[in-house]
Amino acid sequence: MKKINGIIMQYFEWYMKCNQNLWNDISKKAEELADIGITALWLPPAYKGIGGKDEVGYRSI
């Protein structure tokens, strides 16, 4: 079996509007990303933060 080094891509936007749907976008582009050599994605949390609908899911300290 040939060992292949993977390529991870950071796939999120800090200032994404709340009506955008990153998860649907990812599912539509998954095959294209794989075709160009992306083997893993760094994704944001799949939930909103304490700030409500406009929160990105990360809490700044």
Secondary structure, 3 states (H helix, E strand, C coil): CCCCCCCEEECCCCCCCCCCCHHHHHHHHHHHHHHCCCCEEECCCCCCCCCCCCCCCCCCC
